Amino acid sequence: MLKKSAIAAALVIFTSSAFALDGGQLDFAGLVSDNTCALHVNGGAQDGQITLQTATTAEVNNIGVVRAAEPGAKPEAFSITIDCSADPQGTSANLSMGSVFFSNSQGTLNNDLSINQAATGVAIAIHYLPDATTYQQMRVNDSTDVKNVPYTNGKAIFNFKASYVKQAATIDATAGYVKTNAAYTVTYQ
């Protein structure tokens, strides 16, 4: 009888502790690299935030969808610098962009519609500037769209402009907040 009571008590203890379990999620991120180049967005850290000026719905709707050689409404300049001056890594750097959640078939970035009061029908276009007057669309999630810049004194500087465009020709932009993101990847030649 004592053995049966001990087994029953053990089952109660283990059963009740199984119901008391709770858990959570762990996110891990990192990078293993064999170079000593430093990456900077707008002269700061490796990650950056680009804040565009407020655009009216009329400005976005008048611009229309992304154009390959012309920015959209309220273009905002930003740069990504690859600094390999401490340990040169080849003669040039390549840069591409991707977005797991927000890319679309036009190569632009959709707005995050999960934010409060999100604008609809709006996307963010990114254009690369190889010089002061030439614009080339940076197509997000296009593995063939890789920009290359030679090093000058161990640094490669990629100049860009981000701007508002319509997400689709048949859908007008509505007022609201815009938030999206992209990741950039750098390789060395």
N, C-alpha and C positions, 0 to 999 in steps of 0.2 A: 504494500500500500504506500509506503514511504517513497519507493522508486517512482510510482505513478504520480504522486504529488509533486515530486521534484521535476519530473518531465513536464507536467502541466504548468508548473510555475515558470520553468525555462521558456516554454512556448509563449506564455503570456508576456514575459519580459522581452523576448525577441520580436514578438508580433507588435507590441506597443511601440518599440523603438523604430520599427520599420515605418510606422505611420508618422513618426516625428521627424523623419528625414526632410531636409530642404536642400536646395542647391542653387546654383547660378551658372552663369556662362563666363568663360574666360576667353578673351580675345588676345591673340599673340601676333605681333608684327615685328619685323626686323629685316636686316640686310647683312649679308656677308659679302665683303668686297675685297679685292686685292689691290686697290689703289688708294691714294691719299688725296684725291681731289675733293674740294669743298664745293657744295652747291648752295646758291643763294637766290632767293626770290626778292627782287627789288632791293638788293644789297643787304637783306636781313638773313633770316634763317632759311633752312632747306624747304620748309613748308611756308606758304604765304596765303594771304587773303587779299583778293582784288575787289575793291568796292567801286561799283559803277555809280555815276550820278543818276538821279531820278530822271526817267524818261516818261513822256506822256504816252498814252495809248495811241494817239494820233501819230506821234513820231515813229513808234514801232510799226504801226500798220502801214504808214507811208513808205517806210524802208522796204517792207516785205520780207521775203525769205533771204537766206544767206546768199551772198554773191562771192564768187571766188576771189575777186581782186578789189573788193571795196568793203570797208567796215560797215556795220549797222549803225543804229542810233546810239549816241553818247559813248563813243569809243574811249576806253580807258587803257592807257599804256601800262605795261609791266615788262619786266625783264627777268630772265633766268641766266645766271652767270655760273659757268663751270670753271673753277679756279684750280688748275693743276700746276701752278707755278712752283710749288714746293717739290713736286715729283712729276715731271712731265709724262703724260700718258698719250703717246702718239703725236699726231700733228693736227687732229681735229676732233670735234665732239658731234655726236648725232643725238637728236632729241625727237621723241614721239610722245603722243598723249593718248590716254585711254580713260574710260569711265565705265565701271561695271553697271551702275544703276541709271545713269542719265544720258547716255549717248543715243543718237538716233541715226537714221539712214542718210541725213543731210550732212553728217559730220559735226553737228552742233550739239550743245548740251541742253536737254530738256530741263524745265523748272521742276523742283521737288514739290509736288502737289500735296505732300503730307504736312507742310508747314501751315501755320495759321494764316488765313487771308492770302493764299497763294494766287499770284497772277496766272491766268491761263492763256494758252496760245502764244507764249513767249519762250524763246530759246536764247542761249548765249552763244555767239559765234566768236571764234578765236582766229586772229589773223597774224601771221608771221611777217615781220618787216625785214627783208634782207638788206634794205637801205631805207633812207628817210621817206621815200615816196612810193615804194612798191609794196603792195599788199598781196600775200598769198594765204588762202585759207588753210588753217591747220585743222585737218580733218581728224576728229577724235575717233578712236577705235579703227583707224585705217592703217593697217600694218605697212602699207606701201608709202604712206606719207611720213617721211623721216626727213627732218631738216638737219643740215650739216653746216657747221661753222668752224673755220680754221682757228687755231690758237694764235693769239697775239700776246706776246710776253707771258705765255702759259695760261691765258684765259680765253674762253669762248663765251661770247655774250649773245644770247638769243633775245631779240626785241619783239614784243607782241602787243596787240591791242585786242581787248575783249569788248564786245558790244551786244546790244539787244537786237534781235531779229524775230520775225514771226516764225512760229514753229512749223506752220504749214500755210500754203498760199490761200487756202479756203477757210481758214479759221482766224478771226480777228483776235488781237490781244485784248485782254481785260485787265483792269487795274488790280494791283496786289503786290505782294512781296515776291522777290526772285532770289532763289538760293539753289546752287548746284555745285558740282565739283568734278574735277578731273585729276588724274595722276599723270606725272610726266616721268619718262624713262630716258636715261642718258647712257649711251655707249661711247666708247673711245676708239679712234682709228690711229 
